[in-house]
Amino acid sequence: MLQKNNNAGNQNMQTHQCESVAIADIRATVVQVRRISSDVSIITIECPVIAAAAQPGNFVNVKINSSTQPLLRRPFSIHNIRGPLIDIMVKTVGAGTTLFCQITEGSAVSVLGPLGNSFNRTNPEFETALLVSGGIGTAPMLFLEKTLAAEGRKVINLIGGRTKDDILSQNLANCRIATDDGSAGFKGTVVELLDVFLHDLKKEGTLKVFACGPNPMLKALTRLCHEHQLSCDVSLESVMGCGIGICYGCSVEVMAPDEGIRTILLCREGPVINAKLLIA
Protein backbone atom coordinates (compact mmCIF):
# COMPACT_ATOMS: atom_id res chain seq x y z
CA MET A 1 0.00 0.00 0.00
CA LEU A 2 1.64 3.19 -1.10
CA GLN A 3 -0.48 6.11 -0.22
CA LYS A 4 1.24 8.82 1.75
CA ASN A 5 1.12 12.49 1.16
CA ASN A 6 3.55 15.14 2.27
CA ASN A 7 0.77 17.83 4.16
CA ALA A 8 24.08 -11.84 0.62
CA GLY A 9 22.41 -13.60 3.22
CA ASN A 10 19.65 -16.18 3.50
CA GLN A 11 17.36 -15.97 0.48
CA ASN A 12 14.37 -15.75 2.80
CA MET A 13 15.86 -12.61 4.36
CA GLN A 14 16.30 -10.71 1.11
CA THR A 15 14.08 -8.04 -0.34
CA HIS A 16 12.61 -8.69 -3.74
CA GLN A 17 14.61 -6.50 -6.09
CA CYS A 18 12.83 -4.15 -8.45
CA GLU A 19 12.02 -5.95 -11.69
CA SER A 20 13.74 -4.85 -14.89
CA VAL A 21 10.70 -3.27 -16.50
CA ALA A 22 10.72 -0.13 -18.60
CA ILE A 23 9.23 2.76 -16.65
CA ALA A 24 6.91 5.05 -18.59
CA ASP A 25 6.06 8.66 -17.78
CA ILE A 26 2.91 9.49 -19.68
CA ARG A 27 -0.01 11.88 -19.83
CA ALA A 28 -3.07 9.77 -19.23
CA THR A 29 -6.80 10.36 -19.14
CA VAL A 30 -9.00 9.82 -16.11
CA VAL A 31 -11.95 7.83 -17.45
CA GLN A 32 -13.90 7.18 -14.25
CA VAL A 33 -14.07 8.28 -10.62
CA ARG A 34 -16.18 6.05 -8.41
CA ARG A 35 -16.65 6.63 -4.69
CA ILE A 36 -16.88 3.38 -2.74
CA SER A 37 -17.01 4.79 0.80
CA SER A 38 -17.19 8.13 2.55
CA ASP A 39 -13.47 8.76 2.02
CA VAL A 40 -12.27 6.24 -0.57
CA SER A 41 -12.59 6.36 -4.36
CA ILE A 42 -11.57 4.12 -7.23
CA ILE A 43 -9.99 6.24 -9.97
CA THR A 44 -9.61 4.64 -13.40
CA ILE A 45 -6.90 5.92 -15.74
CA GLU A 46 -6.26 4.91 -19.34
CA CYS A 47 -2.55 4.12 -19.72
CA PRO A 48 -2.07 0.94 -21.78
CA VAL A 49 1.75 0.94 -21.64
CA ILE A 50 1.78 0.80 -17.85
CA ALA A 51 -1.17 -1.61 -17.71
CA ALA A 52 0.62 -4.07 -19.99
CA ALA A 53 3.79 -4.12 -17.88
CA ALA A 54 2.36 -4.03 -14.35
CA GLN A 55 2.60 -6.86 -11.81
CA PRO A 56 0.69 -7.21 -8.51
CA GLY A 57 2.41 -5.09 -5.88
CA ASN A 58 3.67 -2.43 -8.32
CA PHE A 59 2.66 1.18 -7.86
CA VAL A 60 2.39 4.37 -9.88
CA ASN A 61 3.37 7.94 -9.04
CA VAL A 62 0.70 10.41 -10.10
CA LYS A 63 0.91 14.19 -10.64
CA ILE A 64 -2.68 15.31 -10.66
CA ASN A 65 -2.19 18.76 -12.20
CA SER A 66 0.43 21.14 -13.54
CA SER A 67 0.32 23.54 -10.59
CA THR A 68 2.57 23.57 -7.53
CA GLN A 69 -0.33 22.52 -5.31
CA PRO A 70 0.32 19.71 -4.74
CA LEU A 71 3.98 19.98 -5.69
CA LEU A 72 4.97 16.31 -5.55
CA ARG A 73 3.54 13.23 -7.19
CA ARG A 74 1.58 10.82 -5.01
CA PRO A 75 2.32 7.05 -4.95
CA PHE A 76 -0.60 4.62 -5.25
CA SER A 77 -0.70 0.83 -5.43
CA ILE A 78 -2.18 -0.56 -8.63
CA HIS A 79 -5.56 -1.86 -7.51
CA ASN A 80 -6.62 -3.56 -10.73
CA ILE A 81 -5.83 -3.87 -14.42
CA ARG A 82 -8.62 -3.97 -17.00
CA GLY A 83 -7.15 -4.10 -20.47
CA PRO A 84 -5.59 -0.66 -21.10
CA LEU A 85 -7.05 0.72 -17.86
CA ILE A 86 -5.54 0.83 -14.39
CA ASP A 87 -7.61 1.30 -11.26
CA ILE A 88 -6.13 2.91 -8.19
CA MET A 89 -7.75 3.11 -4.76
CA VAL A 90 -7.42 6.57 -3.24
CA LYS A 91 -8.23 7.54 0.34
CA THR A 92 -8.78 11.20 1.19
CA VAL A 93 -6.12 11.96 3.80
CA GLY A 94 -4.79 15.40 2.82
CA ALA A 95 -4.94 18.20 0.29
CA GLY A 96 -3.41 16.23 -2.58
CA THR A 97 -5.62 13.17 -2.28
CA THR A 98 -8.69 15.39 -1.73
CA LEU A 99 -7.99 17.14 -5.02
CA PHE A 100 -7.41 13.81 -6.75
CA CYS A 101 -10.72 12.36 -5.54
CA GLN A 102 -12.47 15.48 -6.81
CA ILE A 103 -10.92 15.28 -10.28
CA THR A 104 -13.35 15.26 -13.19
CA GLU A 105 -13.58 12.47 -15.72
CA GLY A 106 -11.71 13.38 -18.89
CA SER A 107 -8.95 15.22 -17.02
CA ALA A 108 -5.31 14.52 -17.87
CA VAL A 109 -2.79 13.43 -15.23
CA SER A 110 0.89 12.50 -15.37
CA VAL A 111 1.51 8.86 -14.45
CA LEU A 112 4.94 7.34 -13.81
CA GLY A 113 5.14 3.56 -13.64
CA PRO A 114 5.05 0.72 -13.12
CA LEU A 115 7.30 1.27 -10.11
CA GLY A 116 8.69 -0.91 -7.35
CA ASN A 117 8.79 -4.67 -7.11
CA SER A 118 5.95 -7.19 -6.92
CA PHE A 119 4.63 -9.89 -4.62
CA ASN A 120 6.70 -13.07 -4.92
CA ARG A 121 4.26 -15.63 -6.33
CA THR A 122 6.80 -18.40 -7.01
CA ASN A 123 9.03 -18.75 -3.96
CA PRO A 124 8.33 -20.69 -1.86
CA GLU A 125 5.82 -22.96 -3.57
CA PHE A 126 2.31 -22.80 -2.15
CA GLU A 127 -1.22 -23.96 -2.94
CA THR A 128 -3.38 -21.42 -1.10
CA ALA A 129 -2.78 -17.69 -0.75
CA LEU A 130 -4.00 -15.84 2.32
CA LEU A 131 -4.45 -12.16 1.46
CA VAL A 132 -4.46 -10.24 4.74
CA SER A 133 -5.32 -6.54 4.62
CA GLY A 134 -6.36 -3.74 6.91
CA GLY A 135 -8.21 -0.58 5.90
CA ILE A 136 -6.80 0.95 2.71
CA GLY A 137 -4.38 -2.00 2.67
CA THR A 138 -6.84 -3.78 0.40
CA ALA A 139 -5.57 -1.48 -2.39
CA PRO A 140 -3.21 -4.01 -4.09
CA MET A 141 -5.27 -7.11 -3.33
CA LEU A 142 -7.72 -7.27 -6.24
CA PHE A 143 -4.93 -7.30 -8.83
CA LEU A 144 -3.07 -9.90 -6.77
CA GLU A 145 -6.16 -12.07 -6.27
CA LYS A 146 -7.02 -12.11 -9.97
CA THR A 147 -3.44 -12.97 -10.94
CA LEU A 148 -3.16 -15.80 -8.40
CA ALA A 149 -6.53 -17.23 -9.43
CA ALA A 150 -5.46 -17.19 -13.08
CA GLU A 151 -2.36 -19.15 -12.04
CA GLY A 152 -4.54 -21.81 -10.42
CA ARG A 153 -4.03 -20.85 -6.77
CA LYS A 154 -6.83 -20.79 -4.23
CA VAL A 155 -7.22 -17.36 -2.65
CA ILE A 156 -8.76 -16.44 0.72
CA ASN A 157 -9.11 -12.80 1.75
CA LEU A 158 -8.96 -11.77 5.39
CA ILE A 159 -9.92 -8.11 5.72
CA GLY A 160 -9.87 -5.93 8.82
CA GLY A 161 -10.98 -2.47 9.87
CA ARG A 162 -11.92 -0.47 12.92
CA THR A 163 -15.63 -0.58 12.02
CA LYS A 164 -17.79 -1.93 9.20
CA ASP A 165 -17.35 1.41 7.41
CA ASP A 166 -13.61 0.73 7.11
CA ILE A 167 -14.06 -2.61 5.32
CA LEU A 168 -13.13 -2.29 1.63
CA SER A 169 -14.01 -5.71 0.24
CA GLN A 170 -15.63 -4.65 -3.04
CA ASN A 171 -15.02 -7.18 -5.84
CA LEU A 172 -12.84 -9.40 -3.64
CA ALA A 173 -13.83 -13.07 -3.36
CA ASN A 174 -13.88 -15.55 -0.49
CA CYS A 175 -13.70 -12.86 2.20
CA ARG A 176 -13.51 -13.22 5.96
CA ILE A 177 -14.07 -9.97 7.84
CA ALA A 178 -12.83 -8.64 11.19
CA THR A 179 -13.73 -5.35 12.87
CA ASP A 180 -12.37 -3.96 16.10
CA ASP A 181 -15.86 -3.09 17.37
CA GLY A 182 -17.61 -6.20 16.06
CA SER A 183 -19.90 -4.22 13.75
CA ALA A 184 -19.14 -6.71 10.95
CA GLY A 185 -17.78 -10.23 11.05
CA PHE A 186 -15.31 -11.34 13.71
CA LYS A 187 -14.81 -8.98 16.66
CA GLY A 188 -11.11 -8.28 16.87
CA THR A 189 -8.19 -7.60 14.57
CA VAL A 190 -7.61 -9.31 11.27
CA VAL A 191 -4.49 -10.94 12.73
CA GLU A 192 -6.57 -12.38 15.56
CA LEU A 193 -9.04 -13.62 12.94
CA LEU A 194 -6.24 -15.41 11.11
CA ASP A 195 -4.99 -16.92 14.37
CA VAL A 196 -8.44 -18.31 15.20
CA PHE A 197 -8.98 -19.93 11.82
CA LEU A 198 -5.40 -20.88 10.96
CA HIS A 199 -5.81 -24.54 11.98
CA ASP A 200 -8.70 -24.90 9.52
CA LEU A 201 -6.93 -22.90 6.83
CA LYS A 202 -3.94 -25.23 6.93
CA LYS A 203 -6.27 -27.91 5.55
CA GLU A 204 -6.31 -25.91 2.29
CA GLY A 205 -2.76 -27.06 1.51
CA THR A 206 0.55 -25.23 1.72
CA LEU A 207 -0.08 -21.60 2.65
CA LYS A 208 1.59 -18.32 1.85
CA VAL A 209 0.53 -14.99 3.31
CA PHE A 210 0.45 -11.72 1.38
CA ALA A 211 -0.31 -8.63 3.44
CA CYS A 212 -0.80 -4.89 3.30
CA GLY A 213 -1.98 -2.53 6.00
CA PRO A 214 -0.88 -0.42 8.97
CA ASN A 215 2.58 -1.16 10.37
CA PRO A 216 1.29 -2.40 13.77
CA MET A 217 -0.90 -4.92 11.95
CA LEU A 218 2.00 -6.06 9.77
CA LYS A 219 4.29 -6.51 12.77
CA ALA A 220 1.67 -8.55 14.65
CA LEU A 221 1.13 -10.63 11.51
CA THR A 222 4.88 -11.17 11.16
CA ARG A 223 5.06 -12.55 14.70
CA LEU A 224 2.14 -14.92 14.01
CA CYS A 225 3.67 -16.13 10.74
CA HIS A 226 7.01 -16.71 12.46
CA GLU A 227 5.29 -18.72 15.19
CA HIS A 228 3.58 -20.95 12.61
CA GLN A 229 6.48 -20.99 10.11
CA LEU A 230 4.44 -19.36 7.36
CA SER A 231 6.05 -17.52 4.47
CA CYS A 232 4.78 -13.94 4.29
CA ASP A 233 5.25 -10.98 1.95
CA VAL A 234 4.24 -7.52 3.18
CA SER A 235 3.67 -4.35 1.20
CA LEU A 236 4.81 -1.26 3.09
CA GLU A 237 4.01 2.41 2.79
CA SER A 238 6.29 5.40 3.07
CA VAL A 239 6.46 9.08 2.29
CA MET A 240 7.78 9.20 -1.25
CA GLY A 241 8.82 11.95 -3.61
CA CYS A 242 10.32 10.72 -6.88
CA GLY A 243 9.51 6.99 -6.82
CA ILE A 244 12.74 6.06 -8.62
CA GLY A 245 15.44 6.25 -5.94
CA ILE A 246 16.76 9.79 -6.48
CA CYS A 247 15.25 11.75 -3.59
CA TYR A 248 15.92 9.17 -0.83
CA GLY A 249 12.61 10.19 0.75
CA CYS A 250 11.41 6.61 1.20
CA SER A 251 14.32 5.13 3.16
CA VAL A 252 13.26 2.59 5.77
CA GLU A 253 15.22 0.44 8.19
CA VAL A 254 14.96 -3.34 7.91
CA MET A 255 16.77 -6.33 9.33
CA ALA A 256 20.06 -7.29 7.71
CA PRO A 257 21.17 -10.91 7.07
CA ASP A 258 23.67 -10.63 9.94
CA GLU A 259 20.79 -9.66 12.28
CA GLY A 260 21.90 -6.04 12.22
CA ILE A 261 19.94 -3.20 10.64
CA ARG A 262 20.28 -1.77 7.16
CA THR A 263 18.47 0.92 5.19
CA ILE A 264 16.65 0.35 1.92
CA LEU A 265 14.81 2.63 -0.48
CA LEU A 266 11.25 1.38 -0.53
CA CYS A 267 10.67 2.58 -4.08
CA ARG A 268 13.48 0.36 -5.36
CA GLU A 269 13.72 -2.64 -3.01
CA GLY A 270 10.04 -2.49 -2.11
CA PRO A 271 7.28 -1.78 -1.54
CA VAL A 272 7.06 -5.56 -1.05
CA ILE A 273 9.51 -7.21 1.34
CA ASN A 274 9.78 -10.52 3.13
CA ALA A 275 8.06 -10.11 6.50
CA LYS A 276 11.17 -11.45 8.25
CA LEU A 277 12.84 -8.14 7.43
CA LEU A 278 10.42 -6.09 9.53
CA ILE A 279 11.91 -4.63 12.68
CA ALA A 280 9.68 -5.59 15.62
C-alpha positions in Angstrom: 0.0 0.0 0.0 1.6 3.2 -1.1 -0.5 6.1 -0.2 1.2 8.8 1.7 1.1 12.5 1.2 3.6 15.1 2.3 0.8 17.8 4.2 24.1 -11.8 0.6 22.4 -13.6 3.2 19.6 -16.2 3.5 17.4 -16.0 0.5 14.4 -15.8 2.8 15.9 -12.6 4.4 16.3 -10.7 1.1 14.1 -8.0 -0.3 12.6 -8.7 -3.7 14.6 -6.5 -6.1 12.8 -4.2 -8.5 12.0 -6.0 -11.7 13.7 -4.9 -14.9 10.7 -3.3 -16.5 10.7 -0.1 -18.6 9.2 2.8 -16.6 6.9 5.1 -18.6 6.1 8.7 -17.8 2.9 9.5 -19.7 0.0 11.9 -19.8 -3.1 9.8 -19.2 -6.8 10.4 -19.1 -9.0 9.8 -16.1 -12.0 7.8 -17.4 -13.9 7.2 -14.3 -14.1 8.3 -10.6 -16.2 6.1 -8.4 -16.7 6.6 -4.7 -16.9 3.4 -2.7 -17.0 4.8 0.8 -17.2 8.1 2.5 -13.5 8.8 2.0 -12.3 6.2 -0.6 -12.6 6.4 -4.4 -11.6 4.1 -7.2 -10.0 6.2 -10.0 -9.6 4.6 -13.4 -6.9 5.9 -15.7 -6.3 4.9 -19.3 -2.5 4.1 -19.7 -2.1 0.9 -21.8 1.7 0.9 -21.6 1.8 0.8 -17.8 -1.2 -1.6 -17.7 0.6 -4.1 -20.0 3.8 -4.1 -17.9 2.4 -4.0 -14.4 2.6 -6.9 -11.8 0.7 -7.2 -8.5 2.4 -5.1 -5.9 3.7 -2.4 -8.3 2.7 1.2 -7.9 2.4 4.4 -9.9 3.4 7.9 -9.0 0.7 10.4 -10.1 0.9 14.2 -10.6 -2.7 15.3 -10.7 -2.2 18.8 -12.2 0.4 21.1 -13.5 0.3 23.5 -10.6 2.6 23.6 -7.5 -0.3 22.5 -5.3 0.3 19.7 -4.7 4.0 20.0 -5.7 5.0 16.3 -5.5 3.5 13.2 -7.2 1.6 10.8 -5.0 2.3 7.1 -5.0 -0.6 4.6 -5.3 -0.7 0.8 -5.4 -2.2 -0.6 -8.6 -5.6 -1.9 -7.5 -6.6 -3.6 -10.7 -5.8 -3.9 -14.4 -8.6 -4.0 -17.0 -7.2 -4.1 -20.5 -5.6 -0.7 -21.1 -7.0 0.7 -17.9 -5.5 0.8 -14.4 -7.6 1.3 -11.3 -6.1 2.9 -8.2 -7.8 3.1 -4.8 -7.4 6.6 -3.2 -8.2 7.5 0.3 -8.8 11.2 1.2 -6.1 12.0 3.8 -4.8 15.4 2.8 -4.9 18.2 0.3 -3.4 16.2 -2.6 -5.6 13.2 -2.3 -8.7 15.4 -1.7 -8.0 17.1 -5.0 -7.4 13.8 -6.7 -10.7 12.4 -5.5 -12.5 15.5 -6.8 -10.9 15.3 -10.3 -13.3 15.3 -13.2 -13.6 12.5 -15.7 -11.7 13.4 -18.9 -8.9 15.2 -17.0 -5.3 14.5 -17.9 -2.8 13.4 -15.2 0.9 12.5 -15.4 1.5 8.9 -14.5 4.9 7.3 -13.8 5.1 3.6 -13.6 5.0 0.7 -13.1 7.3 1.3 -10.1 8.7 -0.9 -7.4 8.8 -4.7 -7.1 6.0 -7.2 -6.9 4.6 -9.9 -4.6 6.7 -13.1 -4.9 4.3 -15.6 -6.3 6.8 -18.4 -7.0 9.0 -18.7 -4.0 8.3 -20.7 -1.9 5.8 -23.0 -3.6 2.3 -22.8 -2.1 -1.2 -24.0 -2.9 -3.4 -21.4 -1.1 -2.8 -17.7 -0.8 -4.0 -15.8 2.3 -4.4 -12.2 1.5 -4.5 -10.2 4.7 -5.3 -6.5 4.6 -6.4 -3.7 6.9 -8.2 -0.6 5.9 -6.8 0.9 2.7 -4.4 -2.0 2.7 -6.8 -3.8 0.4 -5.6 -1.5 -2.4 -3.2 -4.0 -4.1 -5.3 -7.1 -3.3 -7.7 -7.3 -6.2 -4.9 -7.3 -8.8 -3.1 -9.9 -6.8 -6.2 -12.1 -6.3 -7.0 -12.1 -10.0 -3.4 -13.0 -10.9 -3.2 -15.8 -8.4 -6.5 -17.2 -9.4 -5.5 -17.2 -13.1 -2.4 -19.1 -12.0 -4.5 -21.8 -10.4 -4.0 -20.8 -6.8 -6.8 -20.8 -4.2 -7.2 -17.4 -2.6 -8.8 -16.4 0.7 -9.1 -12.8 1.8 -9.0 -11.8 5.4 -9.9 -8.1 5.7 -9.9 -5.9 8.8 -11.0 -2.5 9.9 -11.9 -0.5 12.9 -15.6 -0.6 12.0 -17.8 -1.9 9.2 -17.3 1.4 7.4 -13.6 0.7 7.1 -14.1 -2.6 5.3 -13.1 -2.3 1.6 -14.0 -5.7 0.2 -15.6 -4.7 -3.0 -15.0 -7.2 -5.8 -12.8 -9.4 -3.6 -13.8 -13.1 -3.4 -13.9 -15.6 -0.5 -13.7 -12.9 2.2 -13.5 -13.2 6.0 -14.1 -10.0 7.8 -12.8 -8.6 11.2 -13.7 -5.3 12.9 -12.4 -4.0 16.1 -15.9 -3.1 17.4 -17.6 -6.2 16.1 -19.9 -4.2 13.7 -19.1 -6.7 10.9 -17.8 -10.2 11.0 -15.3 -11.3 13.7 -14.8 -9.0 16.7 -11.1 -8.3 16.9 -8.2 -7.6 14.6 -7.6 -9.3 11.3 -4.5 -10.9 12.7 -6.6 -12.4 15.6 -9.0 -13.6 12.9 -6.2 -15.4 11.1 -5.0 -16.9 14.4 -8.4 -18.3 15.2 -9.0 -19.9 11.8 -5.4 -20.9 11.0 -5.8 -24.5 12.0 -8.7 -24.9 9.5 -6.9 -22.9 6.8 -3.9 -25.2 6.9 -6.3 -27.9 5.5 -6.3 -25.9 2.3 -2.8 -27.1 1.5 0.6 -25.2 1.7 -0.1 -21.6 2.6 1.6 -18.3 1.8 0.5 -15.0 3.3 0.4 -11.7 1.4 -0.3 -8.6 3.4 -0.8 -4.9 3.3 -2.0 -2.5 6.0 -0.9 -0.4 9.0 2.6 -1.2 10.4 1.3 -2.4 13.8 -0.9 -4.9 11.9 2.0 -6.1 9.8 4.3 -6.5 12.8 1.7 -8.6 14.6 1.1 -10.6 11.5 4.9 -11.2 11.2 5.1 -12.6 14.7 2.1 -14.9 14.0 3.7 -16.1 10.7 7.0 -16.7 12.5 5.3 -18.7 15.2 3.6 -20.9 12.6 6.5 -21.0 10.1 4.4 -19.4 7.4 6.0 -17.5 4.5 4.8 -13.9 4.3 5.2 -11.0 1.9 4.2 -7.5 3.2 3.7 -4.3 1.2 4.8 -1.3 3.1 4.0 2.4 2.8 6.3 5.4 3.1 6.5 9.1 2.3 7.8 9.2 -1.2 8.8 11.9 -3.6 10.3 10.7 -6.9 9.5 7.0 -6.8 12.7 6.1 -8.6 15.4 6.3 -5.9 16.8 9.8 -6.5 15.3 11.8 -3.6 15.9 9.2 -0.8 12.6 10.2 0.8 11.4 6.6 1.2 14.3 5.1 3.2 13.3 2.6 5.8 15.2 0.4 8.2 15.0 -3.3 7.9 16.8 -6.3 9.3 20.1 -7.3 7.7 21.2 -10.9 7.1 23.7 -10.6 9.9 20.8 -9.7 12.3 21.9 -6.0 12.2 19.9 -3.2 10.6 20.3 -1.8 7.2 18.5 0.9 5.2 16.7 0.4 1.9 14.8 2.6 -0.5 11.3 1.4 -0.5 10.7 2.6 -4.1 13.5 0.4 -5.4 13.7 -2.6 -3.0 10.0 -2.5 -2.1 7.3 -1.8 -1.5 7.1 -5.6 -1.1 9.5 -7.2 1.3 9.8 -10.5 3.1 8.1 -10.1 6.5 11.2 -11.4 8.2 12.8 -8.1 7.4 10.4 -6.1 9.5 11.9 -4.6 12.7 9.7 -5.6 15.6 
